[in-house]
Amino acid sequence: MFNDKSILITGGTGSFGKKFIKTVLARYSPRRVIVFSRDELKQFEMQQEFNSPAMRYFLGDVRDGQRLRQAMRGVDFVVHAAALKQVPAAEYNPMECIKTNINGAENVINAALENNIEKVIALSTDKAANPINLYGATKLVSDKLFVAGNNIAGGHRTRFAVVRYGNVVGSRGSVVPFFRKLINEGAKDLPITDTRMTRFWITLQDGVDFVLKNFERMHGGEIFVPKIPSSRITDLAKAMAPELPIRVVGIRPGEKLHEIMCPAENVNQTIEFEGHYVIRPAINFVEEVDYTGSRLNEVGCYVPEGFEYDSGTNPDFLSLSQLRELAGVVEA
């Protein structure tokens, strides 16, 4: 699907972007892979690692609609990964978070429509479901914008979809490398916000694979949610450093005990497939779509009344040995 095609990824110098680009270059023969990001140093460092003739590097910010329109000329597929993601930072700097996560999303949509991009997938987060913090709220707005983008496309071929998943193992700022750093520095304990806390987990590679597959299966308007395991944060600490005690430090501003990816309020829109869920659009498009079938001929069915996909009640929990293996992915 991506052979001889041009792909642009916003926020391409992040953890996801690097793994996405590495995977695309290994599996396909794209005509161009464009990194669109605002950090010149990170782009310089990426150029040392990814020097394929297909690679292009564009300095720019998603807040700058004109620059996005320039960067998307001749592009077939877009992955929107750029965002301000730190929960406490968003609470203290709300307008900056809104400018990037909401206004930036609008700019990506408009640039994609003006350049007649074929497909766009925006990365979301479990924090966008029933949000209690500003970061999650901005990502919920972003999700709504991308879903509605299919309705405002008019005669354009452009289709938009969203991928929502939980914590990415080893991504910058996540708890696994944070714990690893403390352990390597000889910490006497590991800080835990709350002993009841649970989280969804996905590896970077699984996240990339899920996004790539959704480019093939999407109609446009879906929020794709993978079936992934949960863990207790206390179990993660125990798996990584069984000899260290934990120290409860309290929940940070805007933090939840458990995360949700498919809220109970969306039960009439949620369709279960073998390895994932789809939340179909709440609004009606001009073109009617049966979201119980994908473009890969997968067939799903609506979830039962009362269903909710919650990290605390998820039937798939990681064991201590699985968590050690997961943490080892970061070490590698």
Residue pairs with C-beta under 8 A, 6 or more apart in sequence:
1 28
1 215
1 216
2 24
2 27
2 28
2 30
2 77
2 212
2 215
3 28
3 29
3 30
4 29
4 30
4 31
5 30
5 31
5 76
5 77
6 30
6 31
6 32
6 33
6 34
6 74
6 75
6 76
6 77
7 24
7 30
7 32
7 33
7 34
7 75
7 76
7 77
7 78
7 79
8 34
8 36
8 71
8 72
8 75
8 77
8 78
8 79
9 17
9 20
9 21
9 33
9 34
9 35
9 36
9 78
9 79
9 80
9 81
10 36
10 37
10 62
10 68
10 78
10 79
10 80
10 81
10 82
10 104
10 108
11 17
11 36
11 37
11 62
11 80
11 81
11 82
11 83
12 18
12 20
12 21
12 34
12 35
12 36
12 37
12 46
12 81
13 35
13 37
13 39
13 42
13 43
13 45
13 46
14 37
14 81
14 82
14 171
14 172
15 168
15 170
15 171
15 172
15 204
16 81
16 123
16 168
16 171
16 204
16 207
16 208
17 35
17 37
17 81
18 46
18 49
18 50
19 204
19 205
19 207
19 208
20 79
20 81
20 208
20 211
21 33
21 35
21 50
21 55
22 50
23 205
23 208
23 209
23 212
24 30
24 33
24 212
25 33
25 50
25 52
25 54
29 54
30 54
31 54
32 54
32 55
32 56
32 74
32 75
33 50
33 52
33 54
33 55
33 56
34 56
34 57
34 58
34 71
34 75
35 43
35 46
35 55
35 56
35 57
35 58
36 58
36 60
36 62
36 68
36 71
36 82
37 43
37 58
37 59
37 60
37 82
38 59
38 60
38 61
40 59
43 57
43 59
46 57
47 55
47 57
58 67
58 70
58 71
60 67
60 68
60 71
61 67
61 100
61 104
62 68
62 80
62 82
62 100
62 104
62 105
62 107
62 108
63 99
63 100
63 103
63 104
63 107
64 107
65 107
65 110
65 111
68 107
68 108
68 111
69 110
69 111
69 114
69 115
71 111
72 78
72 111
72 112
72 114
72 115
72 117
73 115
74 115
75 115
75 117
76 117
76 118
76 119
77 117
77 118
77 119
77 120
77 121
77 215
78 108
78 112
78 117
78 119
78 120
78 121
79 120
79 121
79 122
79 123
79 211
80 105
80 108
80 120
80 121
80 122
80 123
80 146
81 123
82 100
82 104
83 100
83 101
83 104
83 123
83 139
83 142
84 90
84 93
84 96
84 97
84 100
84 101
84 135
85 125
85 135
85 173
86 135
86 173
87 127
87 133
87 135
87 136
87 252
87 253
87 254
87 255
88 252
88 253
88 254
89 97
90 97
90 133
90 134
90 135
90 138
90 254
91 133
91 134
91 135
91 253
91 254
94 134
97 134
97 135
97 138
98 134
98 138
101 135
101 138
101 139
101 141
101 142
102 138
102 141
102 142
102 145
105 122
105 141
105 142
105 145
105 146
106 145
108 120
108 122
109 120
109 145
109 146
109 149
109 152
109 160
112 120
112 149
112 158
112 160
113 149
113 152
113 153
113 156
113 158
116 156
116 157
116 158
117 158
118 157
118 158
118 159
119 158
119 159
119 160
119 161
119 215
119 218
119 220
120 146
120 149
120 158
120 159
120 160
120 161
121 160
121 161
121 162
121 163
121 211
121 214
121 215
121 218
122 142
122 143
122 146
122 160
122 161
122 162
122 163
123 162
123 163
123 211
124 139
124 142
124 143
124 162
124 163
124 164
124 165
124 223
125 135
125 136
125 139
125 164
125 165
125 166
126 164
126 165
126 166
126 167
126 200
126 259
126 260
126 261
126 311
127 133
127 135
127 136
127 139
127 256
127 259
128 136
128 137
128 139
128 140
128 142
128 143
128 164
129 136
129 140
129 164
129 259
129 260
129 261
129 262
129 263
130 260
130 263
130 265
131 137
131 139
131 140
132 254
132 256
133 253
133 254
133 255
134 254
135 254
136 254
143 162
143 164
143 223
146 160
146 161
146 162
147 160
147 162
147 221
147 223
147 281
147 283
148 283
149 158
149 160
150 159
150 160
150 220
150 221
150 281
150 285
151 283
151 285
151 286
153 159
153 160
159 218
159 219
159 220
159 221
160 220
160 221
161 214
161 218
161 220
161 221
161 222
161 223
161 224
162 222
162 223
162 224
163 207
163 210
163 211
163 214
163 223
163 224
164 223
164 224
164 225
164 261
165 200
165 202
165 207
165 210
165 225
165 226
165 228
165 261
166 199
166 200
166 201
166 202
166 228
166 230
166 259
166 261
166 311
167 174
167 175
167 199
167 200
167 201
167 202
168 174
168 202
168 203
168 204
168 207
169 176
169 201
169 202
169 203
169 204
169 326
169 327
169 329
169 330
170 176
170 177
170 203
170 204
170 329
170 330
171 204
175 199
175 233
175 236
176 236
176 240
176 326
176 327
176 330
177 330
179 190
179 236
179 237
179 240
179 241
179 327
180 240
180 327
180 330
180 331
182 190
182 191
183 190
183 240
183 241
183 244
187 244
188 244
188 245
189 244
189 245
189 246
189 247
190 237
190 240
190 241
190 244
190 245
190 246
190 247
191 246
191 247
191 248
191 249
192 233
192 234
192 237
192 246
192 247
192 248
192 249
193 233
193 248
193 249
193 250
193 251
193 252
193 255
194 233
194 248
194 250
194 251
194 257
195 233
195 234
195 246
195 248
196 232
196 257
197 232
197 233
197 234
197 251
197 257
197 258
198 230
198 231
198 232
198 233
198 257
198 258
198 259
198 311
198 312
198 314
199 230
199 231
199 233
199 259
199 311
200 228
200 229
200 230
200 259
200 261
200 311
200 314
201 228
201 229
201 230
201 231
201 318
201 326
202 210
202 226
202 228
203 326
203 329
206 226
206 228
210 224
210 226
210 276
213 296
214 222
214 224
216 295
216 296
217 294
217 295
217 296
217 298
218 224
218 294
218 295
219 289
219 291
219 294
219 295
220 285
220 289
221 280
221 281
221 285
221 289
221 291
222 278
222 279
222 280
222 281
222 291
223 278
223 279
224 276
224 277
224 278
225 261
225 262
225 276
225 277
225 278
225 279
225 309
226 275
226 276
227 275
227 276
227 277
227 316
228 316
229 314
229 316
229 317
229 318
229 322
230 311
230 312
230 314
230 316
230 317
230 318
231 317
231 318
231 323
232 317
234 246
235 318
235 320
235 323
236 323
236 327
237 244
237 246
238 320
239 320
239 321
239 323
239 324
239 327
240 323
240 324
240 327
251 257
257 312
258 310
258 311
258 312
258 313
259 310
259 311
260 308
260 309
260 310
260 311
261 277
261 309
261 310
262 270
262 277
262 279
262 303
262 307
262 308
262 309
263 308
264 306
264 307
264 308
266 279
267 303
267 304
267 305
267 306
267 307
267 308
268 302
269 279
269 280
269 281
269 282
270 277
270 278
270 279
270 280
270 302
270 303
270 307
270 309
271 277
271 278
271 279
271 280
271 291
271 292
271 300
271 301
271 302
271 303
272 300
272 301
272 302
272 303
273 294
273 298
273 299
273 300
274 298
277 303
277 309
278 291
278 294
278 300
280 289
280 291
291 300
292 299
292 300
292 301
292 302
293 299
293 300
294 300
318 326
